[in-house]
Amino acid sequence: MEDATANRGNSGDVRGAIAAERRELADLFDTLRTAQWNAPSLCTGWRVRDVAAHMSMGFRLSWPTMCGELVKARGSLHRMTDQVARRDSAAHSTTELAAFLRDHAHHPWTPPVGGLTAALGHDVVHGLDVTVALGLDRSVPEARLRILLDDIRPRSLKFFGAELDDVRLCAEDLDWSYGSGSPVFGAAQDLLLLAYGRRLPAGRLRGEASSRFAQTTAEA
């Protein structure tokens, strides 16, 4: 495996990756039909439009406003992001939701923890929440995947509720693996989704333990 520090790259590399990812996703969002915007994403309970609204929340809401929303949500970050995503997805047109990403491609927002790499992960994974759920054939560029795959740590797995005990993630399209135990094979970007606590549509993974990470009928 290549050196992890080298793969994470410097801050300029990550900023460039973030900007490119946002612009590409904005272009993709512009092509979606109404039915696709209203279709379920991989984020449980969120439609594609809710995911898109959430992706731009950090650009549109000031820090004091976010704090106020957190108070309204009785201190629950999960409840706050859910409420804001649903509200804002209804308040903005799909054209606006796409434009928010494009217009803020170079916005310096980062999540509360994790810095620039976490910001890239936020954009890449939520983009996959949309494209995988819709069955769209979009491949995240390898350089961006490498930054994120090499940053996987037990602490981040716990934060996202990813249960990877006793499995080894083995990419079929990259020289990359993580963990130990029963092998789970799949595309690198699909394995990245597992590290972020997602469940995938049937048929995207291989291996005896792969069924652990498949969507149930209710989730599909």
BASEVO-224809 format. One record per residue (C-alpha): residue in one letter; chain; z, x, y. Coordinates in Angstrom, 3 decimals. Layout:
<site r="a" c="A" z="Z" x="X" y="Y"/>
...
***
This chain:
<site r="m" c="A" z="0.000" x="0.000" y="0.000"/>
<site r="e" c="A" z="-0.754" x="1.243" y="3.511"/>
<site r="d" c="A" z="2.024" x="2.272" y="5.866"/>
<site r="a" c="A" z="3.615" x="-0.871" y="7.305"/>
<site r="t" c="A" z="4.286" x="0.625" y="10.723"/>
<site r="a" c="A" z="0.644" x="1.562" y="11.115"/>
<site r="n" c="A" z="-0.483" x="-1.918" y="10.094"/>
<site r="r" c="A" z="1.767" x="-3.642" y="12.615"/>
<site r="g" c="A" z="-0.007" x="-1.651" y="15.312"/>
<site r="n" c="A" z="1.058" x="-1.198" y="18.895"/>
<site r="s" c="A" z="1.819" x="-3.956" y="21.371"/>
<site r="g" c="A" z="-1.696" x="-3.810" y="22.811"/>
<site r="d" c="A" z="-3.195" x="-4.441" y="19.380"/>
<site r="v" c="A" z="-0.901" x="-7.424" y="18.804"/>
<site r="r" c="A" z="-1.548" x="-8.889" y="22.250"/>
<site r="g" c="A" z="-5.266" x="-8.614" y="21.642"/>
<site r="a" c="A" z="-4.898" x="-10.291" y="18.259"/>
<site r="i" c="A" z="-2.908" x="-13.145" y="19.822"/>
<site r="a" c="A" z="-5.512" x="-13.746" y="22.529"/>
<site r="a" c="A" z="-8.376" x="-13.695" y="20.035"/>
<site r="e" c="A" z="-6.596" x="-16.075" y="17.670"/>
<site r="r" c="A" z="-5.899" x="-18.576" y="20.449"/>
<site r="r" c="A" z="-9.482" x="-18.523" y="21.708"/>
<site r="e" c="A" z="-10.922" x="-18.928" y="18.208"/>
<site r="l" c="A" z="-8.592" x="-21.799" y="17.385"/>
<site r="a" c="A" z="-9.424" x="-23.498" y="20.684"/>
<site r="d" c="A" z="-13.119" x="-23.283" y="19.794"/>
<site r="l" c="A" z="-12.394" x="-24.733" y="16.360"/>
<site r="f" c="A" z="-10.281" x="-27.549" y="17.804"/>
<site r="d" c="A" z="-13.193" x="-28.480" y="20.056"/>
<site r="t" c="A" z="-15.248" x="-29.276" y="16.946"/>
<site r="l" c="A" z="-12.729" x="-31.631" y="15.321"/>
<site r="r" c="A" z="-13.474" x="-35.320" y="14.995"/>
<site r="t" c="A" z="-10.966" x="-38.042" y="15.869"/>
<site r="a" c="A" z="-10.101" x="-38.630" y="12.210"/>
<site r="q" c="A" z="-9.349" x="-34.921" y="11.787"/>
<site r="w" c="A" z="-7.092" x="-34.828" y="14.842"/>
<site r="n" c="A" z="-5.102" x="-37.688" y="13.348"/>
<site r="a" c="A" z="-5.004" x="-36.281" y="9.798"/>
<site r="p" c="A" z="-1.822" x="-34.789" y="8.279"/>
<site r="s" c="A" z="-1.253" x="-31.055" y="8.661"/>
<site r="l" c="A" z="0.744" x="-28.760" y="6.392"/>
<site r="c" c="A" z="3.705" x="-29.260" y="8.747"/>
<site r="t" c="A" z="5.598" x="-32.119" y="7.145"/>
<site r="g" c="A" z="5.372" x="-35.237" y="9.289"/>
<site r="w" c="A" z="2.989" x="-33.755" y="11.851"/>
<site r="r" c="A" z="-0.618" x="-34.682" y="12.397"/>
<site r="v" c="A" z="-3.120" x="-32.048" y="13.477"/>
<site r="r" c="A" z="-2.752" x="-33.157" y="17.097"/>
<site r="d" c="A" z="1.033" x="-32.730" y="16.897"/>
<site r="v" c="A" z="0.589" x="-29.162" y="15.685"/>
<site r="a" c="A" z="-1.842" x="-28.422" y="18.518"/>
<site r="a" c="A" z="0.583" x="-29.835" y="21.080"/>
<site r="h" c="A" z="3.414" x="-27.754" y="19.644"/>
<site r="m" c="A" z="1.336" x="-24.568" y="19.789"/>
<site r="s" c="A" z="1.077" x="-24.802" y="23.577"/>
<site r="m" c="A" z="4.638" x="-25.955" y="24.268"/>
<site r="g" c="A" z="5.757" x="-22.469" y="25.290"/>
<site r="f" c="A" z="2.978" x="-22.264" y="27.876"/>
<site r="r" c="A" z="3.507" x="-25.673" y="29.425"/>
<site r="l" c="A" z="7.285" x="-26.023" y="29.542"/>
<site r="s" c="A" z="9.469" x="-23.830" y="31.703"/>
<site r="w" c="A" z="12.667" x="-22.358" y="30.293"/>
<site r="p" c="A" z="14.897" x="-24.822" y="32.230"/>
<site r="t" c="A" z="12.778" x="-27.719" y="30.970"/>
<site r="m" c="A" z="13.079" x="-26.505" y="27.384"/>
<site r="c" c="A" z="16.833" x="-26.236" y="27.782"/>
<site r="g" c="A" z="16.898" x="-29.800" y="29.067"/>
<site r="e" c="A" z="14.875" x="-30.982" y="26.076"/>
<site r="l" c="A" z="17.273" x="-29.160" y="23.777"/>
<site r="v" c="A" z="20.210" x="-30.988" y="25.341"/>
<site r="k" c="A" z="18.388" x="-34.304" y="24.815"/>
<site r="a" c="A" z="17.953" x="-33.333" y="21.168"/>
<site r="r" c="A" z="21.722" x="-32.731" y="20.857"/>
<site r="g" c="A" z="21.262" x="-28.995" y="20.378"/>
<site r="s" c="A" z="18.870" x="-29.205" y="17.426"/>
<site r="l" c="A" z="15.870" x="-26.916" y="17.925"/>
<site r="h" c="A" z="14.011" x="-28.646" y="15.090"/>
<site r="r" c="A" z="14.619" x="-32.091" y="16.587"/>
<site r="m" c="A" z="13.606" x="-30.866" y="20.042"/>
<site r="t" c="A" z="10.302" x="-29.342" y="18.926"/>
<site r="d" c="A" z="9.502" x="-32.433" y="16.872"/>
<site r="q" c="A" z="10.178" x="-34.818" y="19.742"/>
<site r="v" c="A" z="8.223" x="-32.761" y="22.263"/>
<site r="a" c="A" z="5.243" x="-32.277" y="19.933"/>
<site r="r" c="A" z="4.950" x="-35.998" y="19.223"/>
<site r="r" c="A" z="5.375" x="-36.938" y="22.876"/>
<site r="d" c="A" z="2.922" x="-34.377" y="24.203"/>
<site r="s" c="A" z="0.286" x="-35.011" y="21.533"/>
<site r="a" c="A" z="0.190" x="-38.601" y="22.741"/>
<site r="a" c="A" z="0.231" x="-37.651" y="26.430"/>
<site r="h" c="A" z="-2.734" x="-35.243" y="26.343"/>
<site r="s" c="A" z="-6.320" x="-35.645" y="25.245"/>
<site r="t" c="A" z="-7.657" x="-33.555" y="22.397"/>
<site r="t" c="A" z="-9.843" x="-31.704" y="24.904"/>
<site r="e" c="A" z="-6.722" x="-30.771" y="26.847"/>
<site r="l" c="A" z="-4.874" x="-29.685" y="23.716"/>
<site r="a" c="A" z="-7.675" x="-27.265" y="22.862"/>
<site r="a" c="A" z="-7.960" x="-26.032" y="26.442"/>
<site r="f" c="A" z="-4.246" x="-25.224" y="26.643"/>
<site r="l" c="A" z="-4.752" x="-22.554" y="23.976"/>
<site r="r" c="A" z="-7.937" x="-21.143" y="25.489"/>
<site r="d" c="A" z="-6.600" x="-21.082" y="29.047"/>
<site r="h" c="A" z="-3.397" x="-19.354" y="27.948"/>
<site r="a" c="A" z="-4.911" x="-16.854" y="25.555"/>
<site r="h" c="A" z="-3.083" x="-14.015" y="27.323"/>
<site r="h" c="A" z="0.146" x="-15.874" y="28.068"/>
<site r="p" c="A" z="3.135" x="-13.593" y="27.326"/>
<site r="w" c="A" z="5.197" x="-16.287" y="25.567"/>
<site r="t" c="A" z="7.110" x="-15.203" y="22.473"/>
<site r="p" c="A" z="9.530" x="-17.165" y="20.250"/>
<site r="p" c="A" z="13.285" x="-16.678" y="20.841"/>
<site r="v" c="A" z="13.332" x="-14.008" y="18.119"/>
<site r="g" c="A" z="10.675" x="-11.731" y="16.694"/>
<site r="g" c="A" z="8.750" x="-10.685" y="19.793"/>
<site r="l" c="A" z="4.975" x="-10.305" y="19.832"/>
<site r="t" c="A" z="4.574" x="-10.243" y="16.058"/>
<site r="a" c="A" z="6.404" x="-13.574" y="15.831"/>
<site r="a" c="A" z="4.105" x="-14.976" y="18.528"/>
<site r="l" c="A" z="1.073" x="-13.933" y="16.486"/>
<site r="g" c="A" z="2.627" x="-15.469" y="13.384"/>
<site r="h" c="A" z="3.246" x="-18.695" y="15.278"/>
<site r="d" c="A" z="-0.419" x="-18.997" y="16.219"/>
<site r="v" c="A" z="-1.898" x="-17.829" y="12.908"/>
<site r="v" c="A" z="0.312" x="-19.957" y="10.683"/>
<site r="h" c="A" z="-0.007" x="-23.115" y="12.751"/>
<site r="g" c="A" z="-3.758" x="-22.560" y="12.803"/>
<site r="l" c="A" z="-3.672" x="-22.426" y="9.011"/>
<site r="d" c="A" z="-1.493" x="-25.547" y="8.975"/>
<site r="v" c="A" z="-4.532" x="-27.261" y="10.441"/>
<site r="t" c="A" z="-7.475" x="-25.585" y="8.706"/>
<site r="v" c="A" z="-5.998" x="-25.564" y="5.196"/>
<site r="a" c="A" z="-4.889" x="-29.172" y="5.453"/>
<site r="l" c="A" z="-8.353" x="-30.201" y="6.643"/>
<site r="g" c="A" z="-10.108" x="-28.097" y="4.024"/>
<site r="l" c="A" z="-11.924" x="-26.009" y="6.643"/>
<site r="d" c="A" z="-13.308" x="-22.666" y="5.570"/>
<site r="r" c="A" z="-11.761" x="-20.396" y="8.202"/>
<site r="s" c="A" z="-10.616" x="-16.902" y="7.283"/>
<site r="v" c="A" z="-8.068" x="-15.177" y="9.498"/>
<site r="p" c="A" z="-9.298" x="-11.625" y="10.233"/>
<site r="e" c="A" z="-7.710" x="-9.008" y="7.999"/>
<site r="a" c="A" z="-6.197" x="-6.999" y="10.848"/>
<site r="r" c="A" z="-4.163" x="-10.013" y="11.985"/>
<site r="l" c="A" z="-3.061" x="-10.805" y="8.452"/>
<site r="r" c="A" z="-1.963" x="-7.214" y="7.897"/>
<site r="i" c="A" z="0.304" x="-7.296" y="10.934"/>
<site r="l" c="A" z="2.048" x="-10.404" y="9.622"/>
<site r="l" c="A" z="2.122" x="-9.614" y="5.927"/>
<site r="d" c="A" z="3.680" x="-6.222" y="6.549"/>
<site r="d" c="A" z="6.344" x="-7.809" y="8.743"/>
<site r="i" c="A" z="7.706" x="-10.133" y="6.033"/>
<site r="r" c="A" z="11.439" x="-9.574" y="5.615"/>
<site r="p" c="A" z="14.222" x="-11.418" y="3.728"/>
<site r="r" c="A" z="15.646" x="-12.591" y="7.057"/>
<site r="s" c="A" z="12.369" x="-14.212" y="8.115"/>
<site r="l" c="A" z="11.975" x="-15.847" y="4.698"/>
<site r="k" c="A" z="15.411" x="-17.396" y="5.094"/>
<site r="f" c="A" z="14.635" x="-18.612" y="8.624"/>
<site r="f" c="A" z="11.511" x="-20.451" y="7.428"/>
<site r="g" c="A" z="13.130" x="-21.773" y="4.260"/>
<site r="a" c="A" z="10.747" x="-19.851" y="2.006"/>
<site r="e" c="A" z="12.062" x="-19.701" y="-1.556"/>
<site r="l" c="A" z="10.391" x="-16.664" y="-3.100"/>
<site r="d" c="A" z="13.126" x="-15.622" y="-5.522"/>
<site r="d" c="A" z="11.806" x="-14.258" y="-8.824"/>
<site r="v" c="A" z="8.146" x="-14.293" y="-7.775"/>
<site r="r" c="A" z="5.730" x="-11.598" y="-6.722"/>
<site r="l" c="A" z="3.032" x="-12.618" y="-4.261"/>
<site r="c" c="A" z="-0.221" x="-10.867" y="-5.162"/>
<site r="a" c="A" z="-3.200" x="-11.076" y="-2.821"/>
<site r="e" c="A" z="-6.561" x="-11.343" y="-4.518"/>
<site r="d" c="A" z="-8.583" x="-10.365" y="-1.456"/>
<site r="l" c="A" z="-6.392" x="-7.560" y="-0.051"/>
<site r="d" c="A" z="-4.413" x="-4.662" y="-1.474"/>
<site r="w" c="A" z="-1.064" x="-6.325" y="-0.803"/>
<site r="s" c="A" z="1.860" x="-7.737" y="-2.736"/>
<site r="y" c="A" z="5.460" x="-8.710" y="-2.024"/>
<site r="g" c="A" z="8.549" x="-9.369" y="-4.120"/>
<site r="s" c="A" z="9.220" x="-9.056" y="-7.806"/>
<site r="g" c="A" z="9.032" x="-11.424" y="-10.738"/>
<site r="s" c="A" z="6.425" x="-13.855" y="-11.988"/>
<site r="p" c="A" z="3.133" x="-13.160" y="-10.164"/>
<site r="v" c="A" z="1.587" x="-15.776" y="-7.902"/>
<site r="f" c="A" z="-2.025" x="-15.006" y="-7.036"/>
<site r="g" c="A" z="-4.018" x="-16.284" y="-4.110"/>
<site r="a" c="A" z="-5.809" x="-15.425" y="-0.890"/>
<site r="a" c="A" z="-3.686" x="-13.336" y="1.451"/>
<site r="q" c="A" z="-3.610" x="-16.028" y="4.121"/>
<site r="d" c="A" z="-2.428" x="-18.611" y="1.600"/>
<site r="l" c="A" z="0.360" x="-16.285" y="0.470"/>
<site r="l" c="A" z="1.326" x="-15.800" y="4.110"/>
<site r="l" c="A" z="1.826" x="-19.558" y="4.331"/>
<site r="l" c="A" z="4.264" x="-19.379" y="1.406"/>
<site r="a" c="A" z="6.299" x="-16.817" y="3.339"/>
<site r="y" c="A" z="6.506" x="-19.344" y="6.175"/>
<site r="g" c="A" z="7.853" x="-22.046" y="3.875"/>
<site r="r" c="A" z="4.651" x="-24.038" y="3.432"/>
<site r="r" c="A" z="3.419" x="-25.863" y="0.333"/>
<site r="l" c="A" z="-0.293" x="-25.755" y="-0.387"/>
<site r="p" c="A" z="-2.856" x="-28.198" y="-1.740"/>
<site r="a" c="A" z="-3.413" x="-27.955" y="-5.487"/>
<site r="g" c="A" z="-5.803" x="-25.330" y="-6.766"/>
<site r="r" c="A" z="-5.279" x="-22.658" y="-4.109"/>
<site r="l" c="A" z="-2.843" x="-20.528" y="-6.143"/>
<site r="r" c="A" z="-2.746" x="-19.109" y="-9.679"/>
<site r="g" c="A" z="0.082" x="-18.016" y="-11.941"/>
<site r="e" c="A" z="2.817" x="-19.643" y="-13.984"/>
<site r="a" c="A" z="5.075" x="-20.044" y="-10.943"/>
<site r="s" c="A" z="2.352" x="-21.357" y="-8.643"/>
<site r="s" c="A" z="3.310" x="-24.992" y="-9.190"/>
<site r="r" c="A" z="6.527" x="-24.321" y="-7.240"/>
<site r="f" c="A" z="4.456" x="-24.047" y="-4.097"/>
<site r="a" c="A" z="2.079" x="-26.970" y="-4.537"/>
<site r="q" c="A" z="2.227" x="-30.071" y="-2.367"/>
<site r="t" c="A" z="3.578" x="-33.208" y="-3.947"/>
<site r="t" c="A" z="1.490" x="-36.372" y="-3.882"/>
<site r="a" c="A" z="3.540" x="-37.646" y="-0.939"/>
<site r="e" c="A" z="2.889" x="-34.458" y="1.055"/>
<site r="a" c="A" z="-0.848" x="-34.270" y="0.398"/>
***
